[in-house]
Structure formats: structure tokens, C-alpha cells
Amino acid sequence: MTTALPKYVAVFKLGLQNTFVYRWNYLLRAVFGLIPLAGTVFLWRAVFNEKGGGMQGYDYGSMIYYYLLTILVSNLVTPTEDEWQIASDIREGQINSFLTKPLNYLAYRFSIFLSGRLVYTIVTILPIALIFLYFRDFITWPKDPIAYPAAFVSLIMAAMIQFFITYSIAMMAFWILEISTIVFIVYSFEYFLGGQMFPVDIMPAGIQAVMRWLPFYYELFCPIAIFLERLQGRAMVEALLIQIGWVIATWLLAHRMWKRGLGHYQAVGG
């Protein structure tokens, strides 16, 4: 493991160099990605003005803070075009070069993913920081010190789950020419069930109980809920344990998809 690490550090550095070429694209994407926040602010202001009071423990300020955190966490953990790059490697035969090198393709792509997230975060941190500054009156910090490390650990695991799912979807390129439909379907589930559209815990209790066992809950909502202290004590520990389970499960899925896909690729003369 220690002898392989320098290779992936080199891949990480190469990824940084290549990704910086697209820094302006990242910046524009981040800036225009903030536009929906304005619509969200007006929407929830109207909802709370009409409804009055709170909603499942959320008031207007905490709801806006929740969406600020979704923007931040999404920038930190969500893969950007990784599935298209992996699928391109497979379709165009570039995967052949990795079969003759002492590189683990999953580890290679994960190194690229980490470098991309770092560059994306560096480029977009200023506009995000300005948005947080503008809404500073809504920002509150966890009172329980354990929430900080727990949310950080959950954040790391959320990134891993997202990457392994993305990688597994990209492996479908071994069998089908175009993966965009599959990407769209999975993204729709992630957007609806992962907490980007609305906080998961405003759903009815029965639906929440089901969603807690799905991976989407742990791709975005879990670290935010821990930081907001909406998951505490036993509930937080249970969520982290389930999240660990999904990290392992999605890693195994990614590994299995590679093995199966590679077998198919070689069988048809790839």
C-alpha cells in the first residue's frame, strides 16, 4: 500500500494541473448555480408567511441556512463530470492503457475525483463565502462539540458514496453506448431523496424511516443534519453506522462492476 501511494499522489497532482484549466468554467457554474437559491429564498418566505410558525422544527431562518449548507456540501462532495470521463475512457478504448500499467483504475479515478473537488472548492469558495456573509444572520453553530468531527466524518463518507455510485454508473458503458439516461434517473433520485429539493426530515415519519435505509440519505442530508444537530445522540450514531455500511456496499459495487465490465470488454475483443 505504501509503495503504491506515491503513484496516486502523482495522479492527484496531475489532476490538479488538468482541472485548473477549467477553473473559469467552475467559477461560472458556481455563480450561476447560486441563482436557484434566490428562488428558494422567495419560495420559503412565501410558505412561512402563509403557514405561520415553523415546519417540523424549521423556521424561515433555519430553512435558508439549510439550503446554504446544501450548496457548500454539494460543492465539496459531488462529482463533476466524472461519469462522462470514465465512460469516455471505456468507449474510446483508453482503458486499454490502464490494463498494462500497475495502476488500480478505481484508485486512479478516486485520486482524480479528489483533485477535482479541491480545485472546485478553491475556485468557488469566494462566491459561496459572500452568500454566507449576506445571510449571516441565519447562521448558527452547533452547541455540542461532537457535532463538528461527526459532521466532518459524515461529509467524507458522503463524498465516497457519491463517487462510488458515479463510478458504478459509468461502468455501464462497458455494455451500453450511452449512459445519460441512467445518469439522469439516478440524479433524479439523488436530488429528490438526498435532501437537495427539501430537508428529508420534513417528510412523514413513515417515509423518513424508509429513506434512512437508502444511500441517497447519506449523500448530502446526513452531514448537514448532524451539523444542524437534527441528528444527535443515538440517532446520529445509527446514521453514521448505516453510512459506513453504504460506503462499504458502494465500494464493493464499484469493484464488482469493474470486474464484470472488464470481463465483458475482453470477451468482445476490447
C-alpha positions as CSV (number, residue, x, y, z in Angstrom):
1,M,0.0,0.0,0.0
2,T,2.8,2.4,1.0
3,T,4.7,1.7,-2.3
4,A,1.5,2.4,-4.3
5,L,0.7,5.6,-2.6
6,P,3.3,7.8,-4.4
7,K,1.7,6.8,-7.7
8,Y,-1.7,8.1,-6.7
9,V,-0.2,11.2,-5.2
10,A,1.3,11.9,-8.6
11,V,-2.1,11.2,-10.2
12,F,-3.7,13.7,-7.7
13,K,-1.1,16.4,-8.7
14,L,-1.7,15.7,-12.4
15,G,-5.4,16.0,-11.8
16,L,-4.9,19.4,-10.1
17,Q,-3.0,20.7,-13.1
18,N,-5.6,19.4,-15.6
19,T,-8.5,20.6,-13.6
20,F,-7.2,24.1,-13.2
21,V,-7.5,24.5,-17.0
22,Y,-11.3,24.6,-16.4
23,R,-11.3,26.9,-13.4
24,W,-13.3,29.6,-15.1
25,N,-15.9,27.1,-16.1
26,Y,-16.1,26.0,-12.5
27,L,-16.5,29.6,-11.3
28,L,-19.3,30.4,-13.8
29,R,-21.0,27.1,-12.9
30,A,-20.8,28.0,-9.2
31,V,-22.0,31.6,-9.7
32,F,-25.0,30.6,-11.9
33,G,-25.7,27.6,-9.6
34,L,-26.5,30.1,-6.9
35,I,-29.4,31.6,-8.9
36,P,-31.8,28.9,-7.7
37,L,-31.0,29.9,-4.2
38,A,-32.8,33.2,-4.8
39,G,-35.9,31.3,-5.9
40,T,-35.6,29.1,-2.8
41,V,-35.5,32.2,-0.6
42,F,-38.7,33.7,-2.1
43,L,-40.4,30.3,-2.1
44,W,-39.9,29.5,1.6
45,R,-40.5,33.1,2.6
46,A,-43.9,32.8,1.0
47,V,-44.5,29.4,2.6
48,F,-43.7,30.5,6.1
49,N,-45.6,33.8,5.7
50,E,-48.7,31.8,4.6
51,K,-48.3,29.0,7.0
52,G,-47.1,30.9,10.0
53,G,-44.9,29.3,12.7
54,G,-42.5,26.5,11.9
55,M,-42.4,23.3,10.0
56,Q,-41.1,20.2,11.6
57,G,-38.7,22.3,13.7
58,Y,-37.6,24.5,10.8
59,D,-38.4,28.2,10.7
60,Y,-37.6,30.6,7.8
61,G,-34.1,31.3,9.0
62,S,-33.1,27.7,9.6
63,M,-34.5,26.6,6.3
64,I,-32.4,29.2,4.4
65,Y,-29.4,28.1,6.5
66,Y,-30.1,24.5,5.4
67,Y,-30.0,25.5,1.8
68,L,-26.8,27.4,2.3
69,L,-25.2,24.2,3.7
70,T,-26.5,22.1,0.8
71,I,-24.7,24.4,-1.6
72,L,-21.5,24.2,0.4
73,V,-21.7,20.4,0.9
74,S,-22.7,19.8,-2.7
75,N,-19.6,21.6,-3.9
76,L,-17.4,19.6,-1.6
77,V,-18.7,16.1,-2.3
78,T,-20.5,15.9,-5.7
79,P,-18.5,14.5,-8.7
80,T,-18.3,16.8,-11.6
81,E,-18.4,15.0,-15.0
82,D,-16.5,12.1,-13.6
83,E,-19.0,9.6,-15.0
84,W,-18.7,11.1,-18.5
85,Q,-14.9,10.9,-18.3
86,I,-14.9,7.3,-17.2
87,A,-17.4,6.3,-19.8
88,S,-15.3,8.1,-22.4
89,D,-12.2,6.1,-21.3
90,I,-14.2,2.9,-21.9
91,R,-15.9,3.8,-25.2
92,E,-12.7,5.2,-26.8
93,G,-10.5,2.3,-25.7
94,Q,-8.3,4.5,-23.5
95,I,-9.0,1.9,-20.7
96,N,-6.5,-0.4,-22.5
97,S,-3.6,1.7,-21.3
98,F,-4.6,1.1,-17.7
99,L,-4.7,-2.7,-18.2
100,T,-0.9,-2.8,-18.9
101,K,0.1,-0.5,-16.0
102,P,0.4,-1.3,-12.3
103,L,-2.5,1.1,-11.5
104,N,-5.8,0.3,-9.9
105,Y,-8.3,2.2,-12.1
106,L,-10.7,2.8,-9.2
107,A,-7.9,4.3,-7.1
108,Y,-6.8,6.3,-10.1
109,R,-10.2,7.8,-10.7
110,F,-10.7,8.5,-7.0
111,S,-7.4,10.5,-7.0
112,I,-8.7,12.5,-10.0
113,F,-12.0,13.0,-8.1
114,L,-10.2,14.3,-5.0
115,S,-8.1,16.7,-7.1
116,G,-11.2,18.0,-8.9
117,R,-13.1,18.6,-5.7
118,L,-10.1,20.5,-4.3
119,V,-9.9,22.8,-7.3
120,Y,-13.7,23.2,-7.5
121,T,-13.7,24.2,-3.8
122,I,-10.8,26.7,-4.2
123,V,-12.4,28.3,-7.2
124,T,-15.9,28.6,-5.8
125,I,-15.2,29.3,-2.1
126,L,-15.3,33.1,-2.6
127,P,-18.8,33.4,-4.1
128,I,-20.1,30.9,-1.6
129,A,-18.5,32.8,1.3
130,L,-20.1,36.0,0.0
131,I,-23.5,34.3,0.0
132,F,-22.9,33.1,3.6
133,L,-21.9,36.6,4.6
134,Y,-25.1,38.0,3.1
135,F,-27.2,35.6,5.1
136,R,-25.0,35.7,8.2
137,D,-28.0,36.5,10.5
138,F,-29.4,33.0,9.8
139,I,-26.1,31.1,10.6
140,T,-25.9,29.3,13.9
141,W,-23.1,27.0,15.1
142,P,-23.6,23.6,16.8
143,K,-23.6,23.7,20.6
144,D,-22.4,20.1,21.0
145,P,-18.7,19.9,20.2
146,I,-19.1,16.3,18.9
147,A,-21.2,17.6,16.0
148,Y,-18.1,19.1,14.3
149,P,-16.0,16.0,13.9
150,A,-19.1,13.8,13.4
151,A,-20.3,16.1,10.5
152,F,-16.8,16.1,9.0
153,V,-16.6,12.3,9.1
154,S,-20.0,12.1,7.6
155,L,-19.0,14.6,4.9
156,I,-16.0,12.4,3.9
157,M,-18.2,9.3,3.7
158,A,-20.8,11.2,1.7
159,A,-18.2,12.1,-0.9
160,M,-17.1,8.4,-1.1
161,I,-20.7,7.2,-1.5
162,Q,-21.3,9.7,-4.3
163,F,-18.1,8.8,-6.1
164,F,-18.6,5.0,-5.9
165,I,-22.1,5.3,-7.2
166,T,-21.0,7.6,-10.0
167,Y,-18.2,5.2,-10.8
168,S,-20.6,2.2,-10.9
169,I,-22.9,4.0,-13.2
170,A,-20.0,4.9,-15.5
171,M,-19.2,1.2,-15.7
172,M,-22.4,0.6,-17.6
173,A,-20.5,2.0,-20.6
174,F,-19.0,-1.5,-20.9
175,W,-22.4,-2.7,-22.0
176,I,-24.3,0.3,-23.4
177,L,-23.2,3.1,-25.7
178,E,-24.9,6.0,-23.9
179,I,-25.3,6.2,-20.1
180,S,-27.0,9.6,-20.0
181,T,-30.5,8.1,-19.3
182,I,-29.1,6.1,-16.3
183,V,-27.3,9.2,-15.0
184,F,-30.5,11.2,-15.3
185,I,-32.6,8.6,-13.4
186,V,-30.1,8.3,-10.6
187,Y,-29.6,12.0,-10.3
188,S,-33.3,12.5,-10.1
189,F,-33.5,10.1,-7.1
190,E,-30.5,11.8,-5.5
191,Y,-32.0,15.3,-5.9
192,F,-35.4,14.3,-4.5
193,L,-34.3,11.8,-1.8
194,G,-31.0,13.2,-0.9
195,G,-32.2,16.5,0.5
196,Q,-31.4,18.9,-2.3
197,M,-35.0,19.7,-3.0
198,F,-36.1,19.9,0.6
199,P,-34.9,18.6,4.0
200,V,-35.6,14.9,4.3
201,D,-36.9,15.3,7.8
202,I,-39.9,17.3,6.9
203,M,-41.4,14.2,5.3
204,P,-43.9,12.0,7.2
205,A,-42.2,9.7,9.7
206,G,-43.0,6.5,7.8
207,I,-41.4,7.8,4.6
208,Q,-38.3,9.0,6.6
209,A,-37.9,5.6,8.1
210,V,-37.6,4.1,4.6
211,M,-35.4,6.8,3.3
212,R,-32.9,6.3,6.2
213,W,-32.0,2.9,4.7
214,L,-31.4,4.3,1.2
215,P,-27.9,5.6,0.1
216,F,-29.3,8.9,-1.1
217,Y,-30.0,10.0,2.5
218,Y,-26.2,9.8,3.2
219,E,-25.0,11.5,0.0
220,L,-25.9,15.0,1.3
221,F,-28.5,15.2,4.0
222,C,-26.7,13.2,6.7
223,P,-23.7,15.5,7.3
224,I,-25.9,18.6,7.1
225,A,-28.4,17.1,9.6
226,I,-25.6,16.3,12.0
227,F,-24.1,19.8,11.7
228,L,-27.5,21.3,12.3
229,E,-27.9,19.0,15.3
230,R,-31.1,17.5,13.9
231,L,-29.3,14.1,14.3
232,Q,-28.0,13.8,17.8
233,G,-27.0,11.0,20.3
234,R,-28.2,7.6,19.3
235,A,-29.8,8.7,16.1
236,M,-26.5,10.3,15.0
237,V,-24.5,7.1,15.8
238,E,-27.0,4.9,14.0
239,A,-26.9,7.2,10.9
240,L,-23.1,7.1,10.9
241,L,-23.1,3.3,11.2
242,I,-25.5,3.0,8.3
243,Q,-23.4,5.4,6.3
244,I,-20.3,3.3,6.9
245,G,-22.4,0.3,5.6
246,W,-23.2,2.2,2.4
247,V,-19.6,3.3,1.9
248,I,-18.6,-0.4,2.0
249,A,-21.6,-1.5,-0.1
250,T,-21.0,1.1,-2.8
251,W,-17.2,0.3,-2.9
252,L,-18.0,-3.3,-3.4
253,L,-20.5,-2.5,-6.1
254,A,-17.9,-0.3,-7.9
255,H,-15.3,-3.1,-7.6
256,R,-17.7,-5.7,-8.9
257,M,-18.9,-3.5,-11.8
258,W,-15.3,-3.1,-12.9
259,K,-14.6,-6.8,-12.8
260,R,-17.8,-7.7,-14.6
261,G,-17.4,-4.9,-17.2
262,L,-13.7,-5.8,-17.8
263,G,-14.7,-9.4,-18.4
264,H,-17.3,-8.4,-20.9
265,Y,-14.8,-5.9,-22.5
266,Q,-12.2,-8.5,-23.1
267,A,-14.7,-11.1,-24.2
268,V,-15.9,-8.9,-27.1
269,G,-12.3,-8.0,-28.1
270,G,-12.0,-4.6,-26.4
